[in-house]
Amino acid sequence: MSVILERLKLMIHGFHKSSSMSPKRLDGPDDAKPLPYLNLSQPDTLKNNREVFVLPMLEAVHEVSIYIHRFHNLDLFQQGWYQLKITIRWEDGDSGSFGTPARVVQYEAAPDLGSEDIYGVWRIDDVDHSFSTQPFRIRYARQDILLAMMVSFNLSLNKFENPSTSAVILKFELLYAPVLENRYSVQACLDTCPSAIHEFRLSPKALLGLHAYCPVHFDAFHAVVVDTSVHVSMLKSGVRISSVKALSDPRANDDDFVGENDKSKQVMFVKALSSARDILVEELQKLSKGINQPIDMKDIASDKLAGFSPRSDQGISDISPSKKPNGEVDSQHDGSLHLLSEDNLHKSFDLIGGQMFYLWSTFLNFHRANKTKILEFLCNQWAVDRKAEWSIWMVHTKVEMPHPYISGVVDDSSNHGLRGRGPNLRKLTTDPAQTAAMRAELHRRSIAQMRINNRFIQDLHIFGDPSSIPIVIVERVVNAPVRATSGNSYFSQLDQKDIQNVIADVDSKPSKLSGETRQNGRVLKIVVFVHGFQGHHLDLRLVRNQWLLIDPKAECLMSEANEEKTSGDFREMGQRLAKEVVSFVKKKMDKASRSGVLRTIKLSFVGHSIGNIILRTALTDSIMEPYLRYLHTYLSVSGPHLGYLYSSNSLFNGGLWVLKKLKGTQCIHQLTFTDDPDLHNTFLYNLCKQKTLENFRNIILLSSPQDGYVPYHSARIETCHASSSDTSKKGKVFLEMLNECLDQIRAPSSEHRVFMRCDINFDISLQGRNLNTIIGRAAHIEFLESDIFAKFIMWSFPDLFR
């Protein structure tokens, strides 16, 4: 009894350190706590000795604790009041299978109720067994709302024959209400219907023990990130009385004799609880080591954590279930457990349950004292695991950078960059686009037979329908030696002193990029997003949001210089973009200079469709020269880098003809090489000769064989089936353009450059057969309406986007 009192005292002290931290409860029963240590021995008294035996049945619960740290507004469209609502239910259950909110702990003092951005308090609804945070007001983008609370749900195992036979669905709902004159009507408006939902699945294995970061993003129209972590374990619940009729009772039937079945179930509970204990010990040690903070476990003997108590009855100390490498309990101990008497089995369950009570209480107190460090550790672990978890939909390959392509009938007198190259005749026998589409489709069909690692928290936006998720084929290109060039590049390499003088002119002060302060200053990271033909400056916002999740300190420019102006000359569009970029960079540099030492700049670009041609043209402008050496990452989303010399989409080609003939769209003339009778004088041919790619450290080309708006080879900067056998002047011009681009990408021996081609294969089957899918527009637009492909690529290679 003294042990019980000690542990109860420990829990009361742990959960109520100060009166200001005590949680408030609305519309709910008393706060629940981990259940105390109980003695589950066989009762000595029987009700009607000849007819009914009263047996104590072992019971357990899964406790799912969710720590909600902060709500960060990435890209919400509407200002107003928002609220988070959380429910938990068994996946294979009926309407009565919801988890019950058992405990809420406000880690930090809640903001004053009179604050303009906070209204009311958190609450628990006993009708739908949900927990809701206090409503908070969102006023601007990238706003943070600190919540810092832990809510725990209990899931009973009474309805299951064996522990953890069903997965659990964790549901987050985002509630919205506009700003109202009468603030008392806010809650009623919030309760109408959710604006967005994000669900996760916790597998049966995860229910035995899990500590993981779980970011909540909702959907493309409600782009936020809620920093949460999920902590799961199995705890002893209590005693349920089971009545079994005696054999001598003539009223008994076969269903009444469940002694053996009950014992088997109790054995399973003992095994599961023991496994949960081992996992919790291991996770506590991992968390302690990960954040470099010791955990005080002096109140329990180490031998009790490693196995059963030495003072238990004979035979109990020898049957502690051992774990397999994958975390499962070894089934060879079933026999030993079945040999135990019911009394010893109850004592074993009782002992492990007491250990779990103590360990779980220790964790909760440890988490409360180190909440931020634990969240950061779990977040870093989550980021590392992304490539492995999402590898189901990604295929990684590595290829050699091809040597310069050359036609087999090139005249020796040619002076357009072909002289001096070794023969490399490469005639394609198959269409690369069709081959890529077939490969992706075969991989999509094989996903149904793949075994998904269910130790992770499964995001149902992705794992809900695995066959509908985009397939990403990543082709990492190994750079070949660069060929000899004349050195007459459009961009001359500026002297470092000249660069510093240019940047120093930003604020008429000595350059803060030079001298001894260079090593300790801030790195200014800027990302420029450029929309395509007749596009909007927010077209690439989903890619931007993923970039900000990886690097929250990045400064993003959503280019507006060419909005509603994409029908003219690419040279004019490039000049407008260059001025916009330089103005933005100077503004951010000036701000960074006032706040500290500016060490260097990382300038990255993202373009969609012809936005890639616009940004490459902008890089040729003289006002961009001082910033070229700071170019970092270039992400090309379906860009027609080689134009439309070999476009096989007849329907789309017809549309281009209409734009040229009826509307006189200059940029279309330039893309189709009809802006000049001589192909060597066309805009795109000369753009490819300019060194627009050589200064980027990382180049990622995204393409899709389903995209009929941009030729597959043009987006990937590679040869195509039609050009490989074309010996005409057009074929020669195409090869010159191709080789010029590849020469820029080939890294010099003194510098390493990352070059990847990523094929995206979308599941457009749900759209049916319509004009968009026939002409290939569906996939071209899907790049803007889906962020899963960007999530896969960017989180698999996060260093390229930092």
N, C-alpha and C positions, 0 to 999 in steps of 0.2 A: 504493500500500500504506500510505503514511503517513496518507492520509485515512481509510482503513479503521480503522487503529489509533486515530486520534484519536476517531472516532465511537464505537468500542467502549469506549474509555476514558470518554467522556462518559456513555454509557449505564450503565456499571458504577458510576460516581460518582453518577449520578442515582437509580438504583434501590437503592443500598446506602449511604445517607448515614451511617448508624451501625449498628453491629452489633446494637443493641437493636431496630432497626426491621426487621431482616431477617425475612422471613416464614418460618414453619415449614411443612413439607409432609409430609402423611401419605399413605401408600399411593399415591404418584404418581411420575411421572418428574420429572426436573430441571425447575426453573422455566424457562419459555420467555421470550424477550425479542424485541423487534422484530428482524427478521432483518438481518444486516449487508449492506453494500454489496458487490455481486458483479458481476463482468464476465461478460456473457452473449454474448460474441462467438462466431461460428461456429467449431467445433473444426476444427483443421487435419488431424487424422488421421481416416481413414475405415476402418471395419471391412469388409474385403473390398470393394475399390474398385469392382468390377463388379457387386456384388449388393446391398449394403446401405449406405444413407447414414444416418449418425447425426446427428440434428438436435436442438439444444437447444430445448425448448419453454418459453415463458414461463408462470410460475405466480404466482398471487396468493392472498391470504387476506383475509377480512374479520375484523378484530379488534373484538370487542364487549366493551368495558370497562364494568363495572357498579360504581358507587360506592355502597356501603351505609352510610348515615350513622347512622341510629338506628332503633330499634324503639319505637314509642309505642303503649301499650295504651289504646285508646279505651273498649272495652266488651267485653272477654273475659269469658265466663261462668265460666271455671274457672281457679283458681290452678294452678300447676305449672310444669313445664319445657317450654320451647318452643325451636324451632330452625327456621332458614330454609334451604331447599334450592333451588338454582337449576340449571336445565338450559336449553340452547339447542339448537334443531334447525331444519333446513330444513323449511318447510311442505310442499313438494312433494318429499318424500323418503321413503326406507325406514328400517328400524331402524338402519342404519349412517350416518345423516345427522346425527348429533349433533355439536355444537361441542365442542371439547376445551379444558378449563381449562388455560390456558397460564402464567398468572402471578397471584400473590396478593401484595398489599402491604398490610401492617397499618400504617395511617397513624399511629396512636397506640399506645403500649405497651398490650398486652392486660392486662386485670385479672389479679391474682394468681390462680393456679389454686386456691388454698385458699379463695377467696371463696365465701360461701354462695350467691351469686346467679349464679355462673359455674361451669360444669363442663366440663373438657376444652378442646380447641382446635378450630379449624376443620379441615376435612379435604376431600380430593378423592377421589372414588370412580371408579376407572378402569373399573369394570364398566358403569355407566350414564352415565359422563362428567359427573358432577354435582359441584357445589360445595356444601358445607354449612357454615354458621357454627357457632361453638361454641354449645352449649346454654346457655340463660339462664333464670333463674327469674322468673316474674311473680307478684307478691304482691298488687298493688292496682291500682285504676283510675288511668288517666293516668300510669302509670309509664313512665319513659324508660330504654332500654337503649342506651348508646352503642356502636356497632360500628366505625365509621370504618375501612372497609377497601375496597380496590379489587381486584376479581377480573376477569380478562380471559379471554375465550374466543376461540379461533381457529376459523373456519369455512373449510374448504378449498373452492376453486372448481374442482377438477380434474374433477368429474363433469359440469360444465355446459359447453355449447358456447359460450355467451357469458356474460360476467360479470353477476351480479345478476339472474338470471332468475326467482328464487324468493324469496318472502318468508321471514322467519325468525320462529319462535315462541319467545318468551322466557317461560319457565315458572317461577313462584315457588310453592313448596309450604310450608305451615305444618305442622310436625310437633309433636306434643304427647305428653307423658308426665306422669302424676301424680307427686306427691311420694312417693318410695319410701324405705324405711328403708335399703336398700342402694343407694347412689348409683352403684355400678358397673353396675347394671342399667338406668340411665337411657337410655343410648345404644341398647341392644337394644330398649327399649320405644318409643323415638322412631322406630326404623327400621321399625316394623310397617306403618303406612299414614298418609298425610297427612290432617290434619284439614280443611284447606281449600286450594284452589288458585286462583291468579289468573294469567291468561295475557295476554300482549300480543303484537301483531304488528308486526314491523319490515318495512316495505315495501321492495321492491328499490331504489327511489330513496333511501330513508333509509340503505341500507347503504353508499352512497358517502360519506356524511358526516352525522353527526347528533350533537348535544349537547343533551339534553333532560332535564327533570325527569320522573320516573316514579313517582308515589305508588302504593304497593301497599296495597290495603284488604282483600283476600280477600272475605268475604261478610258477610251480615247477622248471622250467628251468631258470627262471629269478627272483630268490628269493631276493626281496628287501622290504623295508618298506618306504613308503612315508608318512610322518606325515602330514595329512591334517585335516582340520575341515570345515564343511559345515554349512552355515548360510543362512536361507531362510526366506523370508517374502513377504507379498503382499503389493504393493504400488499403490497409485493413479497414473494413467498415464496421462490422458488429456481428451480432448473433441473430439468426432467424430460427425460430422453433419449428421443427418438422415432426409431424405425427405419423407413426407407422403402426398399423394394426398387427396384433400378435398372430402367429401362425395358427393358433388354436381357435381363433375367431372365425366362425362359419361365414360371417359376412365379409370377410376379406377376399380380395381378388388379386390378380397378378399385378395390377397397377399399384397396389398398396405396398408391395415388397420392393422398396427402392433402396434398400440399405447399401447394396453393392454399387448401384449407380450413384448414390449420394457420396459414397466414399471416393469413387473415381473422380467425381467433380471436385471433392475437397483436395484430393491429391493434385489435380490440375491447378487449383488455386494456390497451393503451397509452392508448386514449381514456378508458377508465374510470379508470385510475390518475391520468391528468392531471386529470380532473374531480374526483376525490377530493382531489387536491392543492389545487386552486383552492378547493374548499369548506372544507378544513381551514384554509387561510390566512385565509379570510373569517371563519370561526368563531373563530379565535384572536384576530383583531382585535376581533370583537364582544365576546368575553369580557373582553379587556383593557380595552376602553372601558367595559363594563358594571360592572366592579368597581373601575375606576379604578386598575388596577395594570399597569405596563408589562411587556412580555414581551421578554426578552433574546434577540434573534435575530442578534446581531452576527457569529456564526461562519459565517453563510451569506450570500452576496452577494444583494442585492435582485434583481438580474437573473436569478438562478437561481430565485427564487421566482416571478418573473413569467413565465418561459418557459424555454426550453432554454439550456444553457450556451453562451456565445459560442465556447468552444473546441471544441465538437462539430463533427463533419464538416459539410461544406457541405450545406445543405438541411435540416438538423435544426433549426436555430434558427428556421426559418420555418414550422414546422408545429405549433406549440403549439395544441392544440385550444381554441377559444373557447367560452364558455358562453352559452347562451340565458338570457333573463331568469328562466326558471323553474328554472335550475340544470342543465339538461341540456346535453350536449355537442352542438355544431352538427355535423350529419352531412355538411356540405359539405366537411369536411376529410378524409373517408374516402379520397377519391382521392389526396390528397397523401401520406397514410400508406401507401397501397398502392404508390405509386411508389418508396418507399424500398427499398433493398436490405435483406436480412434482417439483415445486420451492423449497418446504421444503425438499424434498427428495434429490435434488441436493445440498442444503446447508448442509444437514447431511453428505452426501458423501464428500463434500468439507471440512467440519470441521474435520472429522475423517482422511481424507487424509492428512491434514496439521499436525495433531497429529502424524500420522505414519511417515511423512517426518522428523519431529523433533526427534522422538524416534529412527528411523533407523540411522539418522546422529549421535545421541548420542551414539548408540551402536558402530558404525564404529570408532569413535574417542576413545571410551573406549577400544575397542579391540586393536587398534593400540598402545595404551599406556600400555596394559597389555597382549600382545599376548602370551607370554610364559606361564604365570600363567593360562590364560584361556584354552590354549591347554592342560596343565597338568590336570586341573580340568575336562575337557571334556573327556580326555583319561581315567582317573580314573573312571568316570561315565560309560564309555563304557565297561570297564573291569567288573564292577559290574553287568552290564546288560547282559553279555554273557550267563550266566547260564539260565536266563529266556528266552532269544531270541532263544537259540539253544535247549531248552527243547523239541521242536517239535520232534527231532530225538533221544532224550535220555529218557530212562525209569529208574527211580531210585527205588531200593528196598533195604531192610535191612533184613539180616538174622543172625541167631545165629551161632557162631562158633561151629561146631559139636564136641561132646566129642569123645575121641579116638574110632576109628572103631575097631571091633573085630569079628573074625569069630566064628560061633556057635560051631565049633568042634575043638577048639584049645587044644592041649595037655597041661596039667598043668605043665609038665616038661619043657615046652619051655622056653629058656633063651635068647630069641632074642627081649626083650623089651615088651612082651605082658603081663607079670605077673603083677598083681595088678590092672588091668583095669576092670571096671564094664562091664557087658554084654551089647553090643550095636550092635545087629544083624540088619543089614539094607540091605535088598534085594530089589534092584531097579526093578520096574515093567515096567518102560519105559526107553527109551534111552534118557539121558539128552541132547545129541547133537541134536537129532531130535526135542525134545521139545523146545529147545532154537531157532532153525531155524524156527519152525512154529510160535513161539511167535513173532519173529522179522518180519516175513513176514506179519502177521496180522497187526502189527503196521504200517508197510510200506503202506499197503492198506488203512489204516484209515487216513493217512496224507492228502489225497485228500479232506477229509471232515473237516479237521481242519481249524479253522479260525486263520489266521496269523495276529499278531499284526502289523498293517501297520504304526505305528508311528515311527518305526525304519527305518534307512537307510538299505535297503535290498541289501546284497551282492549277485549279480547274479551268482557267482561261487557256491553259496549254494541255494539261492532261485530261481535260474533260472529254475531248474528242481528238485523240492523237493523230488520227488519219487525215484530219483537215488542216493540220499545221504545215506551214511552208517547209519545204526541204531545201537545205542550204548545202551546196557543194563548194567547199573551200579549196581553191587551187593555189598553193603557195609556190611562187616562182623563184627559183634559185638563179641569182644574177650571173650572167656570163660576162667575160671581159669586155670592156667597152672598145669599140673600134676607133681607129685613129681619125681625128677630125681636124679641120683646118684651123679651128679656134676662132673663127669669125662669127661668134655667137651674137645674137641680137642683144643679149645682155652681157655687158662686160663686167667682170668681177670687180666690184668696188673695193678699194683699200679699206681696211678696218678703221683707219683714222677718219676717212671720209664718211663712213657709216655713222661713227660716233658724232661727227660734227652735224650731220643731218638730224639725228635724233636729239642732239642738244638744242637745236633750234626750236624744239617744241615749246619749251618754256623759257628760252633765253637764259638758261643756266648751264653750268658745266655738266657734261654728260654724266648721268648716273649709271650708265652701263659700262663705264671704264674705271680703271684704278683698282685699289684694294677692296673696295666695297662690292665688286662684282661677285665674289664668292658667297656673300651672305644675304644678298638682296632677294626681292620677290620676283617670281617668274610670272609675267603677265601673259595669260592664255586667252586668245581671242579666236572665235569660230564664226565664220561668215557663211550664211545659208542663202543660196541663190535659186530662185524658182525657175520654172520652165516657161514654155510658150503659153501666153495668155494666162499665166499663173498668178497666184496670190502670195504675198510675202510670208504667210503662215503655212504654206503648203508643206514645208518640211518640219513642222513643229513637233511631230512625234519623234523624229530622229533627234531633234534638239533636246527634247525631254530626256531621252535615254543618255545623251551626252552629259546633261546636267546631273543625272543620277550618278554617273561615273565620276565626274569632276564638277562638283557644285560651285567651284570658284571660277569656272570658265565664263568669259564675257561673250555673249552671243549677239550677233548682228543678223537680223532677219531682213535681208535686203529689200528695199522698197523703191530703189532708184529707177527700176525698169518696169514697175507694175503698170499694166495697161500700155506699155511701150515696147512690146516684144515683136512687133511686126517690121521694124526698121532694119537698119544696117547694124551688123554685129559690132562694127568699130565704134559706133555711137553708143551702143549699149555698154560696151566694155569701158569706154571713157566715163560714163555716168557711174558705173559700179566702182571704178578705180577711185574716183573722187569721194564716193560715199565711204569706201573702206578706209582711205587715208584719213578722212575727217574723224571717223569712229576711232581708229587706232590712236590718233593724236590726242583725242579727248580722254581715252582711257589711260594713255601714258601720262598725261598731265595729272590726272587724278591719282594714279599710282605714285608719281613722283612726290606729290604733296604728302602722301601718307607714309612714305618710307623709301627705302632704296630699291630701285628697279634694276634687277640683275640682267634679265634678258626677256625676249618675247618669243612666244610660240603662236604662229599665225596659221590657222587651219581653214580649209574651205570644204563645203559640201554643196554639190550641185545636182539638180534634177533635170533630166532631159536636156534641152538646149541651154539651160542654165550653166552647164559645164562648158559650152563653147563661149558663153558670155564671160565667165570667170577666167578662162584661159586667155581670152582677148584682153581682159583688164590687166592681167599680169604683164602684157607687153607694153603697157603705158609707162612713160618715163617717170611719172610721179610714184610709181610702185617700186622703182629700182632700189631705194634704200631699205626696203622691207623684204626683199627676195631672199636674203640669207636667213631670215627667221621663219621661212615657210616650214610647216611641221607635217601635218597630215592632210591628205586630199582624199575625200570620199566621193566617188563619182557614182551617182544613182542613175543608171540607164542613160548614159550620155552618148550622143552620136559623134564620137571623136573623129571618125573617118568618113563622116557624111553618108550620103545615100547613093553612092556610085553603084552599089550592088544590093539594092533593096528588092526583095522577092515578094513583097506584099502588094499585089496588084491593086487591091481596093484602096489601100493607104496611098499608093502612088497616084491613084486617080484624084484623091483629095488634095495631094500636094499640087497636082497640075491645075486644079481649080483655083487654089490660093494664088498661084503664080499668074495665071491668065486673067482671072476676073478681079482679083484684089491687088495684084502687083506686090505681093509680100516679099520684100527684099531679102529677109533672112532665109526664106525658103529657096530663093534663087541661089543663095550662097551655099546652103546645105546640099543642094542637088547639082552644084558645079555648073550652073547656067548663068552665072553672073558675069562671065567673060568667055568669049569664043575659044580662047587658048586656055587649056586646063592648067598650064603652068602659071597663069596669071590670076587664077581664081583665089578667092579669099581663103578658103579652108586649106588649100594646098600650101599656101604661104604661111598660114598659122601653124601647120604641122612642122614647118622648118624652123619656127621660133622655139626657143628653149623654155617652154612653159611648164615642163614637168620635172626638169632636172634638179630643181632646188628643193623639192619635197623629200622629206625623210621617209614618209610612209605613203604609199599609193594603194588604194583599194578600189577596184572596179566592180560594181554590182551590175549584173545583167540578168535577163530572164529569156529563155527560149520561147516563152509564151507571149512576150511583148512584141506586138506587131508594129508598134510605132517607131521603134529604134532597131535597126538591123543588129542581129546578135553579134556579129563580128565587129561591128563598129563600136558597140558598148564595151567589148572586151579588148579592143585594139589588137586584133589578130587577123590572120588571113581567112578567106572564106572559100567555099567550094567553087563559086563562079570565077573568082579572081585567079585561082590556082591554074586555070587552063586558058586564061585570057592573055594573048600575046599582043594585043592591040596597044595603042597609046594609052588608052584608059587603064589597062592592066598595069602598064609601067608606072603611070602616075600613082596609082593606088599603092604599089609596092614601095615607091619612094616615100609616100606619106607614112606607111606602116613602119618602115625602117627608121625614119626620122623620129617617130614617137618612141619606138623601142630603144633607140640609141640614148634618148634622154632618160629612160627608166633604168638602163643598165648602170649600176653603181660603179663609180671609179674605185680603184683598188684601195684607196685610202679612206673610203667611206662606205658604210653599210646602209642599204636602203631596203625596206620591206615592201614587197610588191605582191599583191594577192588579187586573184580574180574569184569572185563569189557568184555562183549561179543560184538564183532563187526560183523555185518551182512552187507556184501557188496552187491551192486547191480551189479552182473556180467552177467546180461541178455544180455547186449549189446555185450559181447564177444562171444555169441553163444555157441553152443555145440562143443567143440574141446578137444584135449588131455589135455590141461591145466585145463579146468574146470572139466573134468571127473576124473582126478587123484587128484584134489584138489590143484594144484599148483597155480592157479589163485589167490585165496584168500591169500595164503601164501606170494606171491610176492606183492599183493596189499597193504600189511602192509608197504612196502617200497616205493611204487609209489603214494600213496595218503597220504595227511596230514590232511584231514578233521577230521578223527576220533581222531587224536592226538590233533587237535585244540579244539574239543569239550571237551575232557577229561581234558586237561591241563588248559584250561581257566575256566572250571567249578570248578576246585580245584587248583587254582594258588598257594596257600600256600604250597602245597606239592612239588612245583618245584622252590622254592626260597631258 
